[in-house]
Amino acid sequence: MAKSIFYHAGCPVCVSAEQDIVSLIGEPNVEVVNIGEDRARIAEAEAAGVKSVPALITPNGNVLHINFGASMADVKG
């Protein structure tokens, strides 16, 4: 089974959502990417359709935007 990818920027809203996502789907089933720390992955997130973080990309490519924390423009600064 392919993993989901959870993108976030490290803000309190994102960290709270990360904890919930990991609890719901299970750590082995989700890759957590903090694009605030790993800025090289911002383009990857945008190419996948992420418009704001936190966001979850499902294994079949659906983008689930969760509890608006920051737009990608804000993250890119």
N, CA, C and O atoms as a Maestro MAE file, in Angstrom:
{
 s_m_m2io_version
 :::
 2.0.0
}

f_m_ct {
 s_m_title
 :::
 protein
 m_atom[308] {
  # First column is atom index #
  i_m_mmod_type
  r_m_x_coord
  r_m_y_coord
  r_m_z_coord
  i_m_residue_number
  s_m_chain_name
  s_m_pdb_residue_name
  s_m_pdb_atom_name
  i_m_atomic_number
  :::
  1 25 0.842 -1.183 0.000 1 A "MET " " N  " 7
  2 3 0.000 0.000 0.000 1 A "MET " " CA " 6
  3 2 0.882 1.239 0.000 1 A "MET " " C  " 6
  4 15 1.840 1.324 0.769 1 A "MET " " O  " 8
  5 25 0.565 2.190 -0.852 2 A "ALA " " N  " 7
  6 3 1.291 3.447 -0.886 2 A "ALA " " CA " 6
  7 2 0.953 4.276 0.351 2 A "ALA " " C  " 6
  8 15 -0.138 4.166 0.910 2 A "ALA " " O  " 8
  9 25 1.903 5.098 0.764 3 A "LYS " " N  " 7
  10 3 1.682 5.959 1.916 3 A "LYS " " CA " 6
  11 2 0.989 7.242 1.512 3 A "LYS " " C  " 6
  12 15 1.104 7.699 0.374 3 A "LYS " " O  " 8
  13 25 0.268 7.817 2.461 4 A "SER " " N  " 7
  14 3 -0.219 9.183 2.328 4 A "SER " " CA " 6
  15 2 0.952 10.096 2.663 4 A "SER " " C  " 6
  16 15 1.900 9.679 3.327 4 A "SER " " O  " 8
  17 25 0.886 11.335 2.206 5 A "ILE " " N  " 7
  18 3 1.916 12.322 2.548 5 A "ILE " " CA " 6
  19 2 1.216 13.490 3.223 5 A "ILE " " C  " 6
  20 15 0.271 14.060 2.679 5 A "ILE " " O  " 8
  21 25 1.688 13.840 4.410 6 A "PHE " " N  " 7
  22 3 1.127 14.951 5.165 6 A "PHE " " CA " 6
  23 2 2.126 16.092 5.147 6 A "PHE " " C  " 6
  24 15 3.209 15.987 5.723 6 A "PHE " " O  " 8
  25 25 1.763 17.185 4.483 7 A "TYR " " N  " 7
  26 3 2.620 18.375 4.418 7 A "TYR " " CA " 6
  27 2 2.164 19.380 5.460 7 A "TYR " " C  " 6
  28 15 0.969 19.619 5.631 7 A "TYR " " O  " 8
  29 25 3.134 19.965 6.154 8 A "HIS " " N  " 7
  30 3 2.806 21.046 7.085 8 A "HIS " " CA " 6
  31 2 4.000 21.976 7.208 8 A "HIS " " C  " 6
  32 15 5.075 21.706 6.670 8 A "HIS " " O  " 8
  33 25 3.794 23.086 7.931 9 A "ALA " " N  " 7
  34 3 4.839 24.106 8.028 9 A "ALA " " CA " 6
  35 2 5.364 24.286 9.446 9 A "ALA " " C  " 6
  36 15 6.162 25.189 9.695 9 A "ALA " " O  " 8
  37 25 4.937 23.451 10.370 10 A "GLY " " N  " 7
  38 3 5.461 23.506 11.726 10 A "GLY " " CA " 6
  39 2 4.715 24.419 12.682 10 A "GLY " " C  " 6
  40 15 5.090 24.519 13.850 10 A "GLY " " O  " 8
  41 25 3.662 25.092 12.212 11 A "CYS " " N  " 7
  42 3 2.891 25.972 13.095 11 A "CYS " " CA " 6
  43 2 2.063 25.124 14.063 11 A "CYS " " C  " 6
  44 15 1.904 23.923 13.843 11 A "CYS " " O  " 8
  45 25 1.531 25.732 15.132 12 A "PRO " " N  " 7
  46 3 0.739 24.961 16.098 12 A "PRO " " CA " 6
  47 2 -0.460 24.236 15.471 12 A "PRO " " C  " 6
  48 15 -0.753 23.100 15.842 12 A "PRO " " O  " 8
  49 25 -1.152 24.881 14.527 13 A "VAL " " N  " 7
  50 3 -2.288 24.242 13.853 13 A "VAL " " CA " 6
  51 2 -1.797 22.993 13.125 13 A "VAL " " C  " 6
  52 15 -2.429 21.939 13.190 13 A "VAL " " O  " 8
  53 25 -0.659 23.120 12.428 14 A "CYS " " N  " 7
  54 3 -0.114 22.006 11.656 14 A "CYS " " CA " 6
  55 2 0.344 20.858 12.549 14 A "CYS " " C  " 6
  56 15 0.087 19.693 12.246 14 A "CYS " " O  " 8
  57 25 1.009 21.177 13.631 15 A "VAL " " N  " 7
  58 3 1.515 20.140 14.538 15 A "VAL " " CA " 6
  59 2 0.355 19.383 15.178 15 A "VAL " " C  " 6
  60 15 0.420 18.164 15.340 15 A "VAL " " O  " 8
  61 25 -0.697 20.098 15.537 16 A "SER " " N  " 7
  62 3 -1.875 19.442 16.098 16 A "SER " " CA " 6
  63 2 -2.511 18.511 15.073 16 A "SER " " C  " 6
  64 15 -2.877 17.381 15.398 16 A "SER " " O  " 8
  65 25 -2.644 18.986 13.834 17 A "ALA " " N  " 7
  66 3 -3.210 18.156 12.771 17 A "ALA " " CA " 6
  67 2 -2.320 16.947 12.499 17 A "ALA " " C  " 6
  68 15 -2.822 15.850 12.253 17 A "ALA " " O  " 8
  69 25 -0.995 17.142 12.541 18 A "GLU " " N  " 7
  70 3 -0.066 16.022 12.334 18 A "GLU " " CA " 6
  71 2 -0.315 14.919 13.361 18 A "GLU " " C  " 6
  72 15 -0.389 13.741 13.011 18 A "GLU " " O  " 8
  73 25 -0.440 15.304 14.610 19 A "GLN " " N  " 7
  74 3 -0.664 14.314 15.670 19 A "GLN " " CA " 6
  75 2 -1.962 13.543 15.429 19 A "GLN " " C  " 6
  76 15 -2.013 12.328 15.617 19 A "GLN " " O  " 8
  77 25 -3.003 14.254 15.016 20 A "ASP " " N  " 7
  78 3 -4.289 13.599 14.750 20 A "ASP " " CA " 6
  79 2 -4.199 12.665 13.547 20 A "ASP " " C  " 6
  80 15 -4.716 11.548 13.591 20 A "ASP " " O  " 8
  81 25 -3.550 13.110 12.480 21 A "ILE " " N  " 7
  82 3 -3.425 12.290 11.265 21 A "ILE " " CA " 6
  83 2 -2.645 11.016 11.561 21 A "ILE " " C  " 6
  84 15 -3.057 9.923 11.172 21 A "ILE " " O  " 8
  85 25 -1.524 11.162 12.247 22 A "VAL " " N  " 7
  86 3 -0.711 9.982 12.586 22 A "VAL " " CA " 6
  87 2 -1.513 9.031 13.465 22 A "VAL " " C  " 6
  88 15 -1.439 7.814 13.294 22 A "VAL " " O  " 8
  89 25 -2.268 9.574 14.393 23 A "SER " " N  " 7
  90 3 -3.095 8.741 15.265 23 A "SER " " CA " 6
  91 2 -4.192 8.022 14.474 23 A "SER " " C  " 6
  92 15 -4.486 6.855 14.733 23 A "SER " " O  " 8
  93 25 -4.792 8.723 13.511 24 A "LEU " " N  " 7
  94 3 -5.885 8.142 12.733 24 A "LEU " " CA " 6
  95 2 -5.417 7.106 11.709 24 A "LEU " " C  " 6
  96 15 -6.014 6.037 11.589 24 A "LEU " " O  " 8
  97 25 -4.351 7.423 10.973 25 A "ILE " " N  " 7
  98 3 -3.943 6.527 9.878 25 A "ILE " " CA " 6
  99 2 -2.832 5.580 10.295 25 A "ILE " " C  " 6
  100 15 -2.650 4.522 9.692 25 A "ILE " " O  " 8
  101 25 -2.095 5.957 11.319 26 A "GLY " " N  " 7
  102 3 -0.970 5.129 11.758 26 A "GLY " " CA " 6
  103 2 0.334 5.603 11.137 26 A "GLY " " C  " 6
  104 15 0.409 5.859 9.935 26 A "GLY " " O  " 8
  105 25 1.344 5.715 11.958 27 A "GLU " " N  " 7
  106 3 2.646 6.228 11.520 27 A "GLU " " CA " 6
  107 2 3.231 5.493 10.315 27 A "GLU " " C  " 6
  108 15 3.829 6.139 9.455 27 A "GLU " " O  " 8
  109 25 3.083 4.167 10.218 28 A "PRO " " N  " 7
  110 3 3.659 3.483 9.050 28 A "PRO " " CA " 6
  111 2 2.970 3.832 7.729 28 A "PRO " " C  " 6
  112 15 3.512 3.563 6.657 28 A "PRO " " O  " 8
  113 25 1.786 4.425 7.803 29 A "ASN " " N  " 7
  114 3 0.997 4.688 6.605 29 A "ASN " " CA " 6
  115 2 1.069 6.126 6.105 29 A "ASN " " C  " 6
  116 15 0.430 6.472 5.111 29 A "ASN " " O  " 8
  117 25 1.843 6.963 6.787 30 A "VAL " " N  " 7
  118 3 1.914 8.368 6.398 30 A "VAL " " CA " 6
  119 2 3.348 8.887 6.495 30 A "VAL " " C  " 6
  120 15 4.052 8.633 7.472 30 A "VAL " " O  " 8
  121 25 3.758 9.609 5.474 31 A "GLU " " N  " 7
  122 3 5.043 10.308 5.498 31 A "GLU " " CA " 6
  123 2 4.749 11.744 5.887 31 A "GLU " " C  " 6
  124 15 3.947 12.414 5.237 31 A "GLU " " O  " 8
  125 25 5.388 12.219 6.937 32 A "VAL " " N  " 7
  126 3 5.185 13.587 7.402 32 A "VAL " " CA " 6
  127 2 6.314 14.452 6.849 32 A "VAL " " C  " 6
  128 15 7.492 14.137 7.014 32 A "VAL " " O  " 8
  129 25 5.930 15.553 6.186 33 A "VAL " " N  " 7
  130 3 6.908 16.457 5.594 33 A "VAL " " CA " 6
  131 2 6.667 17.863 6.140 33 A "VAL " " C  " 6
  132 15 5.630 18.472 5.877 33 A "VAL " " O  " 8
  133 25 7.633 18.368 6.900 34 A "ASN " " N  " 7
  134 3 7.570 19.733 7.402 34 A "ASN " " CA " 6
  135 2 8.275 20.619 6.376 34 A "ASN " " C  " 6
  136 15 9.503 20.695 6.348 34 A "ASN " " O  " 8
  137 25 7.484 21.287 5.531 35 A "ILE " " N  " 7
  138 3 8.098 22.105 4.479 35 A "ILE " " CA " 6
  139 2 8.657 23.417 5.025 35 A "ILE " " C  " 6
  140 15 9.326 24.156 4.303 35 A "ILE " " O  " 8
  141 25 8.386 23.703 6.283 36 A "GLY " " N  " 7
  142 3 9.042 24.836 6.934 36 A "GLY " " CA " 6
  143 2 10.510 24.530 7.159 36 A "GLY " " C  " 6
  144 15 11.350 25.429 7.126 36 A "GLY " " O  " 8
  145 25 10.821 23.262 7.387 37 A "GLU " " N  " 7
  146 3 12.211 22.818 7.591 37 A "GLU " " CA " 6
  147 2 12.826 22.258 6.319 37 A "GLU " " C  " 6
  148 15 14.016 22.455 6.072 37 A "GLU " " O  " 8
  149 25 12.037 21.566 5.508 38 A "ASP " " N  " 7
  150 3 12.530 20.935 4.279 38 A "ASP " " CA " 6
  151 2 11.956 21.691 3.079 38 A "ASP " " C  " 6
  152 15 11.075 21.198 2.375 38 A "ASP " " O  " 8
  153 25 12.479 22.900 2.870 39 A "ARG " " N  " 7
  154 3 11.950 23.807 1.853 39 A "ARG " " CA " 6
  155 2 12.108 23.270 0.435 39 A "ARG " " C  " 6
  156 15 11.408 23.715 -0.474 39 A "ARG " " O  " 8
  157 25 13.003 22.334 0.239 40 A "ALA " " N  " 7
  158 3 13.201 21.737 -1.086 40 A "ALA " " CA " 6
  159 2 11.957 20.975 -1.541 40 A "ALA " " C  " 6
  160 15 11.813 20.685 -2.729 40 A "ALA " " O  " 8
  161 25 11.066 20.652 -0.621 41 A "ARG " " N  " 7
  162 3 9.869 19.866 -0.972 41 A "ARG " " CA " 6
  163 2 8.636 20.730 -1.229 41 A "ARG " " C  " 6
  164 15 7.551 20.204 -1.475 41 A "ARG " " O  " 8
  165 25 8.799 22.059 -1.173 42 A "ILE " " N  " 7
  166 3 7.677 22.958 -1.438 42 A "ILE " " CA " 6
  167 2 7.161 22.761 -2.862 42 A "ILE " " C  " 6
  168 15 5.953 22.648 -3.069 42 A "ILE " " O  " 8
  169 25 8.052 22.720 -3.835 43 A "ALA " " N  " 7
  170 3 7.637 22.550 -5.240 43 A "ALA " " CA " 6
  171 2 6.903 21.229 -5.433 43 A "ALA " " C  " 6
  172 15 5.935 21.157 -6.191 43 A "ALA " " O  " 8
  173 25 7.357 20.194 -4.756 44 A "GLU " " N  " 7
  174 3 6.703 18.876 -4.816 44 A "GLU " " CA " 6
  175 2 5.266 18.969 -4.301 44 A "GLU " " C  " 6
  176 15 4.340 18.431 -4.907 44 A "GLU " " O  " 8
  177 25 5.099 19.660 -3.176 45 A "ALA " " N  " 7
  178 3 3.766 19.820 -2.593 45 A "ALA " " CA " 6
  179 2 2.858 20.596 -3.540 45 A "ALA " " C  " 6
  180 15 1.706 20.216 -3.754 45 A "ALA " " O  " 8
  181 25 3.370 21.672 -4.101 46 A "GLU " " N  " 7
  182 3 2.572 22.469 -5.036 46 A "GLU " " CA " 6
  183 2 2.203 21.666 -6.277 46 A "GLU " " C  " 6
  184 15 1.075 21.754 -6.762 46 A "GLU " " O  " 8
  185 25 3.144 20.889 -6.790 47 A "ALA " " N  " 7
  186 3 2.872 20.060 -7.974 47 A "ALA " " CA " 6
  187 2 1.793 19.019 -7.688 47 A "ALA " " C  " 6
  188 15 1.060 18.619 -8.593 47 A "ALA " " O  " 8
  189 25 1.693 18.582 -6.440 48 A "ALA " " N  " 7
  190 3 0.674 17.610 -6.051 48 A "ALA " " CA " 6
  191 2 -0.690 18.262 -5.851 48 A "ALA " " C  " 6
  192 15 -1.696 17.565 -5.710 48 A "ALA " " O  " 8
  193 25 -0.732 19.607 -5.838 49 A "GLY " " N  " 7
  194 3 -1.993 20.315 -5.689 49 A "GLY " " CA " 6
  195 2 -2.213 20.976 -4.343 49 A "GLY " " C  " 6
  196 15 -3.304 21.478 -4.074 49 A "GLY " " O  " 8
  197 25 -1.200 20.986 -3.493 50 A "VAL " " N  " 7
  198 3 -1.327 21.608 -2.173 50 A "VAL " " CA " 6
  199 2 -1.393 23.127 -2.339 50 A "VAL " " C  " 6
  200 15 -0.501 23.735 -2.931 50 A "VAL " " O  " 8
  201 25 -2.457 23.731 -1.811 51 A "LYS " " N  " 7
  202 3 -2.650 25.180 -1.872 51 A "LYS " " CA " 6
  203 2 -2.413 25.846 -0.521 51 A "LYS " " C  " 6
  204 15 -2.119 27.039 -0.445 51 A "LYS " " O  " 8
  205 25 -2.545 25.059 0.541 52 A "SER " " N  " 7
  206 3 -2.318 25.544 1.895 52 A "SER " " CA " 6
  207 2 -1.940 24.351 2.757 52 A "SER " " C  " 6
  208 15 -2.215 23.201 2.414 52 A "SER " " O  " 8
  209 25 -1.308 24.648 3.877 53 A "VAL " " N  " 7
  210 3 -0.947 23.589 4.815 53 A "VAL " " CA " 6
  211 2 -1.663 23.848 6.129 53 A "VAL " " C  " 6
  212 15 -1.926 25.000 6.474 53 A "VAL " " O  " 8
  213 25 -1.978 22.804 6.859 54 A "PRO " " N  " 7
  214 3 -1.678 21.398 6.633 54 A "PRO " " CA " 6
  215 2 -2.545 20.785 5.534 54 A "PRO " " C  " 6
  216 15 -3.692 21.179 5.322 54 A "PRO " " O  " 8
  217 25 -1.957 19.810 4.844 55 A "ALA " " N  " 7
  218 3 -2.665 19.102 3.777 55 A "ALA " " CA " 6
  219 2 -2.187 17.660 3.717 55 A "ALA " " C  " 6
  220 15 -1.025 17.357 3.986 55 A "ALA " " O  " 8
  221 25 -3.103 16.790 3.363 56 A "LEU " " N  " 7
  222 3 -2.802 15.362 3.249 56 A "LEU " " CA " 6
  223 2 -3.033 14.940 1.808 56 A "LEU " " C  " 6
  224 15 -4.090 15.204 1.237 56 A "LEU " " O  " 8
  225 25 -2.039 14.283 1.226 57 A "ILE " " N  " 7
  226 3 -2.177 13.699 -0.100 57 A "ILE " " CA " 6
  227 2 -2.455 12.214 0.116 57 A "ILE " " C  " 6
  228 15 -1.656 11.507 0.730 57 A "ILE " " O  " 8
  229 25 -3.583 11.752 -0.389 58 A "THR " " N  " 7
  230 3 -3.936 10.340 -0.230 58 A "THR " " CA " 6
  231 2 -3.131 9.496 -1.217 58 A "THR " " C  " 6
  232 15 -2.569 10.035 -2.171 58 A "THR " " O  " 8
  233 25 -3.067 8.190 -1.003 59 A "PRO " " N  " 7
  234 3 -2.301 7.330 -1.916 59 A "PRO " " CA " 6
  235 2 -2.755 7.410 -3.379 59 A "PRO " " C  " 6
  236 15 -1.962 7.150 -4.284 59 A "PRO " " O  " 8
  237 25 -4.022 7.766 -3.618 60 A "ASN " " N  " 7
  238 3 -4.472 7.873 -5.004 60 A "ASN " " CA " 6
  239 2 -4.398 9.301 -5.533 60 A "ASN " " C  " 6
  240 15 -4.923 9.588 -6.609 60 A "ASN " " O  " 8
  241 25 -3.745 10.209 -4.781 61 A "GLY " " N  " 7
  242 3 -3.462 11.551 -5.271 61 A "GLY " " CA " 6
  243 2 -4.444 12.637 -4.909 61 A "GLY " " C  " 6
  244 15 -4.272 13.779 -5.337 61 A "GLY " " O  " 8
  245 25 -5.473 12.325 -4.133 62 A "ASN " " N  " 7
  246 3 -6.403 13.371 -3.688 62 A "ASN " " CA " 6
  247 2 -5.724 14.259 -2.652 62 A "ASN " " C  " 6
  248 15 -4.964 13.785 -1.807 62 A "ASN " " O  " 8
  249 25 -6.010 15.554 -2.733 63 A "VAL " " N  " 7
  250 3 -5.464 16.520 -1.775 63 A "VAL " " CA " 6
  251 2 -6.549 16.893 -0.786 63 A "VAL " " C  " 6
  252 15 -7.610 17.384 -1.171 63 A "VAL " " O  " 8
  253 25 -6.284 16.660 0.480 64 A "LEU " " N  " 7
  254 3 -7.223 17.016 1.541 64 A "LEU " " CA " 6
  255 2 -6.620 18.172 2.338 64 A "LEU " " C  " 6
  256 15 -5.682 17.977 3.112 64 A "LEU " " O  " 8
  257 25 -7.161 19.369 2.146 65 A "HIS " " N  " 7
  258 3 -6.687 20.534 2.896 65 A "HIS " " CA " 6
  259 2 -7.371 20.519 4.257 65 A "HIS " " C  " 6
  260 15 -8.592 20.395 4.355 65 A "HIS " " O  " 8
  261 25 -6.573 20.644 5.287 66 A "ILE " " N  " 7
  262 3 -7.063 20.462 6.651 66 A "ILE " " CA " 6
  263 2 -6.880 21.749 7.444 66 A "ILE " " C  " 6
  264 15 -5.760 22.245 7.570 66 A "ILE " " O  " 8
  265 25 -7.957 22.288 7.973 67 A "ASN " " N  " 7
  266 3 -7.867 23.352 8.966 67 A "ASN " " CA " 6
  267 2 -6.825 24.409 8.593 67 A "ASN " " C  " 6
  268 15 -5.722 24.405 9.140 67 A "ASN " " O  " 8
  269 25 -7.156 25.295 7.685 68 A "PHE " " N  " 7
  270 3 -6.208 26.266 7.119 68 A "PHE " " CA " 6
  271 2 -5.223 26.815 8.148 68 A "PHE " " C  " 6
  272 15 -5.614 27.403 9.157 68 A "PHE " " O  " 8
  273 25 -3.939 26.609 7.869 69 A "GLY " " N  " 7
  274 3 -2.868 27.112 8.723 69 A "GLY " " CA " 6
  275 2 -2.096 28.220 8.027 69 A "GLY " " C  " 6
  276 15 -1.891 29.292 8.596 69 A "GLY " " O  " 8
  277 25 -1.660 27.957 6.771 70 A "ALA " " N  " 7
  278 3 -0.901 28.944 6.011 70 A "ALA " " CA " 6
  279 2 -1.000 28.615 4.521 70 A "ALA " " C  " 6
  280 15 -1.004 27.448 4.129 70 A "ALA " " O  " 8
  281 25 -1.081 29.662 3.701 71 A "SER " " N  " 7
  282 3 -1.080 29.438 2.259 71 A "SER " " CA " 6
  283 2 0.342 29.073 1.822 71 A "SER " " C  " 6
  284 15 1.307 29.322 2.545 71 A "SER " " O  " 8
  285 25 0.456 28.487 0.646 72 A "MET " " N  " 7
  286 3 1.783 28.141 0.133 72 A "MET " " CA " 6
  287 2 2.587 29.423 -0.113 72 A "MET " " C  " 6
  288 15 3.806 29.417 0.053 72 A "MET " " O  " 8
  289 25 1.940 30.506 -0.500 73 A "ALA " " N  " 7
  290 3 2.629 31.792 -0.691 73 A "ALA " " CA " 6
  291 2 3.262 32.255 0.619 73 A "ALA " " C  " 6
  292 15 4.387 32.756 0.631 73 A "ALA " " O  " 8
  293 25 2.525 32.081 1.728 74 A "ASP " " N  " 7
  294 3 3.066 32.448 3.040 74 A "ASP " " CA " 6
  295 2 4.261 31.565 3.409 74 A "ASP " " C  " 6
  296 15 5.256 32.044 3.953 74 A "ASP " " O  " 8
  297 25 4.149 30.290 3.110 75 A "VAL " " N  " 7
  298 3 5.226 29.344 3.432 75 A "VAL " " CA " 6
  299 2 6.497 29.689 2.637 75 A "VAL " " C  " 6
  300 15 7.607 29.647 3.166 75 A "VAL " " O  " 8
  301 25 6.306 30.027 1.367 76 A "LYS " " N  " 7
  302 3 7.456 30.355 0.521 76 A "LYS " " CA " 6
  303 2 8.092 31.676 0.908 76 A "LYS " " C  " 6
  304 15 9.263 31.917 0.616 76 A "LYS " " O  " 8
  305 25 7.318 32.536 1.570 77 A "GLY " " N  " 7
  306 3 7.823 33.811 2.069 77 A "GLY " " CA " 6
  307 2 8.197 34.735 1.010 77 A "GLY " " C  " 6
  308 15 8.639 35.849 1.291 77 A "GLY " " O  " 8
  :::
 }
 m_bond[307] {
  # First column is bond index #
  i_m_from
  i_m_to
  i_m_order
  :::
  1 1 2 1
  2 2 3 1
  3 3 4 2
  4 3 5 1
  5 5 6 1
  6 6 7 1
  7 7 8 2
  8 7 9 1
  9 9 10 1
  10 10 11 1
  11 11 12 2
  12 11 13 1
  13 13 14 1
  14 14 15 1
  15 15 16 2
  16 15 17 1
  17 17 18 1
  18 18 19 1
  19 19 20 2
  20 19 21 1
  21 21 22 1
  22 22 23 1
  23 23 24 2
  24 23 25 1
  25 25 26 1
  26 26 27 1
  27 27 28 2
  28 27 29 1
  29 29 30 1
  30 30 31 1
  31 31 32 2
  32 31 33 1
  33 33 34 1
  34 34 35 1
  35 35 36 2
  36 35 37 1
  37 37 38 1
  38 38 39 1
  39 39 40 2
  40 39 41 1
  41 41 42 1
  42 42 43 1
  43 43 44 2
  44 43 45 1
  45 45 46 1
  46 46 47 1
  47 47 48 2
  48 47 49 1
  49 49 50 1
  50 50 51 1
  51 51 52 2
  52 51 53 1
  53 53 54 1
  54 54 55 1
  55 55 56 2
  56 55 57 1
  57 57 58 1
  58 58 59 1
  59 59 60 2
  60 59 61 1
  61 61 62 1
  62 62 63 1
  63 63 64 2
  64 63 65 1
  65 65 66 1
  66 66 67 1
  67 67 68 2
  68 67 69 1
  69 69 70 1
  70 70 71 1
  71 71 72 2
  72 71 73 1
  73 73 74 1
  74 74 75 1
  75 75 76 2
  76 75 77 1
  77 77 78 1
  78 78 79 1
  79 79 80 2
  80 79 81 1
  81 81 82 1
  82 82 83 1
  83 83 84 2
  84 83 85 1
  85 85 86 1
  86 86 87 1
  87 87 88 2
  88 87 89 1
  89 89 90 1
  90 90 91 1
  91 91 92 2
  92 91 93 1
  93 93 94 1
  94 94 95 1
  95 95 96 2
  96 95 97 1
  97 97 98 1
  98 98 99 1
  99 99 100 2
  100 99 101 1
  101 101 102 1
  102 102 103 1
  103 103 104 2
  104 103 105 1
  105 105 106 1
  106 106 107 1
  107 107 108 2
  108 107 109 1
  109 109 110 1
  110 110 111 1
  111 111 112 2
  112 111 113 1
  113 113 114 1
  114 114 115 1
  115 115 116 2
  116 115 117 1
  117 117 118 1
  118 118 119 1
  119 119 120 2
  120 119 121 1
  121 121 122 1
  122 122 123 1
  123 123 124 2
  124 123 125 1
  125 125 126 1
  126 126 127 1
  127 127 128 2
  128 127 129 1
  129 129 130 1
  130 130 131 1
  131 131 132 2
  132 131 133 1
  133 133 134 1
  134 134 135 1
  135 135 136 2
  136 135 137 1
  137 137 138 1
  138 138 139 1
  139 139 140 2
  140 139 141 1
  141 141 142 1
  142 142 143 1
  143 143 144 2
  144 143 145 1
  145 145 146 1
  146 146 147 1
  147 147 148 2
  148 147 149 1
  149 149 150 1
  150 150 151 1
  151 151 152 2
  152 151 153 1
  153 153 154 1
  154 154 155 1
  155 155 156 2
  156 155 157 1
  157 157 158 1
  158 158 159 1
  159 159 160 2
  160 159 161 1
  161 161 162 1
  162 162 163 1
  163 163 164 2
  164 163 165 1
  165 165 166 1
  166 166 167 1
  167 167 168 2
  168 167 169 1
  169 169 170 1
  170 170 171 1
  171 171 172 2
  172 171 173 1
  173 173 174 1
  174 174 175 1
  175 175 176 2
  176 175 177 1
  177 177 178 1
  178 178 179 1
  179 179 180 2
  180 179 181 1
  181 181 182 1
  182 182 183 1
  183 183 184 2
  184 183 185 1
  185 185 186 1
  186 186 187 1
  187 187 188 2
  188 187 189 1
  189 189 190 1
  190 190 191 1
  191 191 192 2
  192 191 193 1
  193 193 194 1
  194 194 195 1
  195 195 196 2
  196 195 197 1
  197 197 198 1
  198 198 199 1
  199 199 200 2
  200 199 201 1
  201 201 202 1
  202 202 203 1
  203 203 204 2
  204 203 205 1
  205 205 206 1
  206 206 207 1
  207 207 208 2
  208 207 209 1
  209 209 210 1
  210 210 211 1
  211 211 212 2
  212 211 213 1
  213 213 214 1
  214 214 215 1
  215 215 216 2
  216 215 217 1
  217 217 218 1
  218 218 219 1
  219 219 220 2
  220 219 221 1
  221 221 222 1
  222 222 223 1
  223 223 224 2
  224 223 225 1
  225 225 226 1
  226 226 227 1
  227 227 228 2
  228 227 229 1
  229 229 230 1
  230 230 231 1
  231 231 232 2
  232 231 233 1
  233 233 234 1
  234 234 235 1
  235 235 236 2
  236 235 237 1
  237 237 238 1
  238 238 239 1
  239 239 240 2
  240 239 241 1
  241 241 242 1
  242 242 243 1
  243 243 244 2
  244 243 245 1
  245 245 246 1
  246 246 247 1
  247 247 248 2
  248 247 249 1
  249 249 250 1
  250 250 251 1
  251 251 252 2
  252 251 253 1
  253 253 254 1
  254 254 255 1
  255 255 256 2
  256 255 257 1
  257 257 258 1
  258 258 259 1
  259 259 260 2
  260 259 261 1
  261 261 262 1
  262 262 263 1
  263 263 264 2
  264 263 265 1
  265 265 266 1
  266 266 267 1
  267 267 268 2
  268 267 269 1
  269 269 270 1
  270 270 271 1
  271 271 272 2
  272 271 273 1
  273 273 274 1
  274 274 275 1
  275 275 276 2
  276 275 277 1
  277 277 278 1
  278 278 279 1
  279 279 280 2
  280 279 281 1
  281 281 282 1
  282 282 283 1
  283 283 284 2
  284 283 285 1
  285 285 286 1
  286 286 287 1
  287 287 288 2
  288 287 289 1
  289 289 290 1
  290 290 291 1
  291 291 292 2
  292 291 293 1
  293 293 294 1
  294 294 295 1
  295 295 296 2
  296 295 297 1
  297 297 298 1
  298 298 299 1
  299 299 300 2
  300 299 301 1
  301 301 302 1
  302 302 303 1
  303 303 304 2
  304 303 305 1
  305 305 306 1
  306 306 307 1
  307 307 308 2
  :::
 }
}
